[in-house]
């Protein structure tokens, strides 16, 4: 897959864990950005008007929440 997947996540977030688990099961490589450790990442997501974790980007698209449908789409790309 050509896109770089990044998951902006925070500790204790069930949707974050589910998203990461689904990406792993789908064989998608991804990077995790810890929102609790990165003020810059929090500011970026607020500027993009995201208010709930996780936020996922493929480099071309962004979404928030646990979205198995979107994960399936990126595995087909």
C-alpha atoms as an extended CHARMM CRD file, in Angstrom:
* protein
*
        77  EXT
         1         1  UNK       CA              0.0000000000        0.0000000000        0.0000000000  PROA      1               0.0000000000
         2         2  UNK       CA              1.3780000000        3.3790000000       -0.9730000000  PROA      2               0.0000000000
         3         3  UNK       CA             -0.2970000000        5.5840000000        1.6250000000  PROA      3               0.0000000000
         4         4  UNK       CA              1.1590000000        6.1840000000        5.0680000000  PROA      4               0.0000000000
         5         5  UNK       CA             -1.5030000000        5.4570000000        7.6810000000  PROA      5               0.0000000000
         6         6  UNK       CA             -1.3080000000        7.4220000000       10.9220000000  PROA      6               0.0000000000
         7         7  UNK       CA             -3.5760000000        6.8370000000       13.9200000000  PROA      7               0.0000000000
         8         8  UNK       CA             -3.8720000000        9.6910000000       16.4020000000  PROA      8               0.0000000000
         9         9  UNK       CA             -4.8700000000        7.9270000000       19.6120000000  PROA      9               0.0000000000
        10        10  UNK       CA             -5.0810000000        8.3970000000       23.3560000000  PROA      10              0.0000000000
        11        11  UNK       CA             -4.7780000000        5.9900000000       26.2520000000  PROA      11              0.0000000000
        12        12  UNK       CA             -7.9230000000        4.3840000000       27.5860000000  PROA      12              0.0000000000
        13        13  UNK       CA             -9.7310000000        4.8620000000       24.2790000000  PROA      13              0.0000000000
        14        14  UNK       CA            -11.6370000000        1.7280000000       23.2540000000  PROA      14              0.0000000000
        15        15  UNK       CA            -12.2400000000        2.9840000000       19.7010000000  PROA      15              0.0000000000
        16        16  UNK       CA             -8.4950000000        3.6430000000       19.3980000000  PROA      16              0.0000000000
        17        17  UNK       CA             -7.6630000000        0.0790000000       20.4390000000  PROA      17              0.0000000000
        18        18  UNK       CA            -10.2820000000       -1.3610000000       18.0740000000  PROA      18              0.0000000000
        19        19  UNK       CA             -8.9540000000        0.7010000000       15.1840000000  PROA      19              0.0000000000
        20        20  UNK       CA             -5.3780000000       -0.4020000000       15.7750000000  PROA      20              0.0000000000
        21        21  UNK       CA             -6.4330000000       -4.0330000000       16.1210000000  PROA      21              0.0000000000
        22        22  UNK       CA             -8.4340000000       -3.8750000000       12.8790000000  PROA      22              0.0000000000
        23        23  UNK       CA             -5.4960000000       -2.3300000000       11.0150000000  PROA      23              0.0000000000
        24        24  UNK       CA             -3.1950000000       -5.0620000000       12.3230000000  PROA      24              0.0000000000
        25        25  UNK       CA             -5.6120000000       -7.8200000000       11.2990000000  PROA      25              0.0000000000
        26        26  UNK       CA             -5.9050000000       -6.2660000000        7.8380000000  PROA      26              0.0000000000
        27        27  UNK       CA             -2.1140000000       -6.2310000000        7.5120000000  PROA      27              0.0000000000
        28        28  UNK       CA             -1.9320000000       -2.4410000000        7.2790000000  PROA      28              0.0000000000
        29        29  UNK       CA              1.2500000000       -0.8330000000        8.5480000000  PROA      29              0.0000000000
        30        30  UNK       CA              0.5730000000        2.2930000000       10.5730000000  PROA      30              0.0000000000
        31        31  UNK       CA              2.1360000000        4.7820000000       12.9350000000  PROA      31              0.0000000000
        32        32  UNK       CA              0.5400000000        5.8030000000       16.2320000000  PROA      32              0.0000000000
        33        33  UNK       CA              0.7210000000        9.3770000000       17.4990000000  PROA      33              0.0000000000
        34        34  UNK       CA             -0.0390000000        9.6310000000       21.2170000000  PROA      34              0.0000000000
        35        35  UNK       CA             -2.3520000000       12.5980000000       21.6870000000  PROA      35              0.0000000000
        36        36  UNK       CA             -1.5640000000       12.7650000000       25.3940000000  PROA      36              0.0000000000
        37        37  UNK       CA              2.1510000000       13.2240000000       24.6400000000  PROA      37              0.0000000000
        38        38  UNK       CA              1.9210000000       15.5670000000       21.6570000000  PROA      38              0.0000000000
        39        39  UNK       CA              0.4650000000       19.0410000000       22.0560000000  PROA      39              0.0000000000
        40        40  UNK       CA              1.2520000000       19.7280000000       18.3880000000  PROA      40              0.0000000000
        41        41  UNK       CA             -0.8530000000       16.7410000000       17.2960000000  PROA      41              0.0000000000
        42        42  UNK       CA             -3.7580000000       17.8720000000       19.5020000000  PROA      42              0.0000000000
        43        43  UNK       CA             -3.5540000000       21.3730000000       18.0200000000  PROA      43              0.0000000000
        44        44  UNK       CA             -3.4770000000       19.9680000000       14.4760000000  PROA      44              0.0000000000
        45        45  UNK       CA             -6.5910000000       17.8640000000       15.0290000000  PROA      45              0.0000000000
        46        46  UNK       CA             -8.4510000000       20.7440000000       16.6550000000  PROA      46              0.0000000000
        47        47  UNK       CA             -7.5220000000       22.9710000000       13.7050000000  PROA      47              0.0000000000
        48        48  UNK       CA             -8.9740000000       20.2860000000       11.4150000000  PROA      48              0.0000000000
        49        49  UNK       CA            -12.0980000000       20.2970000000       13.6340000000  PROA      49              0.0000000000
        50        50  UNK       CA            -11.7170000000       16.7520000000       14.9410000000  PROA      50              0.0000000000
        51        51  UNK       CA            -12.9240000000       16.3960000000       18.5200000000  PROA      51              0.0000000000
        52        52  UNK       CA            -12.9690000000       12.6170000000       19.0690000000  PROA      52              0.0000000000
        53        53  UNK       CA            -10.2660000000        9.9660000000       18.9550000000  PROA      53              0.0000000000
        54        54  UNK       CA             -9.0550000000        8.1010000000       17.1330000000  PROA      54              0.0000000000
        55        55  UNK       CA             -8.3500000000       10.2000000000       14.0920000000  PROA      55              0.0000000000
        56        56  UNK       CA             -6.9160000000        8.2730000000       11.1620000000  PROA      56              0.0000000000
        57        57  UNK       CA             -5.2520000000        9.6090000000        8.0400000000  PROA      57              0.0000000000
        58        58  UNK       CA             -4.0260000000        7.8160000000        4.9470000000  PROA      58              0.0000000000
        59        59  UNK       CA             -2.3550000000       10.9320000000        3.6230000000  PROA      59              0.0000000000
        60        60  UNK       CA             -5.2680000000       11.4810000000        1.2370000000  PROA      60              0.0000000000
        61        61  UNK       CA             -8.2170000000       11.2290000000        3.5850000000  PROA      61              0.0000000000
        62        62  UNK       CA             -9.0240000000       11.7220000000        7.2640000000  PROA      62              0.0000000000
        63        63  UNK       CA            -11.7060000000       10.2740000000        9.5450000000  PROA      63              0.0000000000
        64        64  UNK       CA            -12.4300000000        9.8690000000       13.2260000000  PROA      64              0.0000000000
        65        65  UNK       CA            -13.8370000000        7.0280000000       15.2490000000  PROA      65              0.0000000000
        66        66  UNK       CA            -13.6950000000        3.2750000000       14.7480000000  PROA      66              0.0000000000
        67        67  UNK       CA            -14.5390000000        2.8380000000       11.0520000000  PROA      67              0.0000000000
        68        68  UNK       CA            -14.0920000000       -0.7630000000        9.8650000000  PROA      68              0.0000000000
        69        69  UNK       CA            -15.6270000000        0.2440000000        6.5260000000  PROA      69              0.0000000000
        70        70  UNK       CA            -12.8690000000        2.7980000000        5.9110000000  PROA      70              0.0000000000
        71        71  UNK       CA            -10.1890000000        0.2990000000        6.9660000000  PROA      71              0.0000000000
        72        72  UNK       CA            -11.5310000000       -2.1810000000        4.3880000000  PROA      72              0.0000000000
        73        73  UNK       CA            -11.3950000000        0.5500000000        1.7310000000  PROA      73              0.0000000000
        74        74  UNK       CA             -7.7190000000        1.2700000000        2.3380000000  PROA      74              0.0000000000
        75        75  UNK       CA             -6.8320000000       -2.4210000000        2.1810000000  PROA      75              0.0000000000
        76        76  UNK       CA             -8.3590000000       -2.5460000000       -1.3090000000  PROA      76              0.0000000000
        77        77  UNK       CA             -6.3770000000        0.4860000000       -2.5060000000  PROA      77              0.0000000000
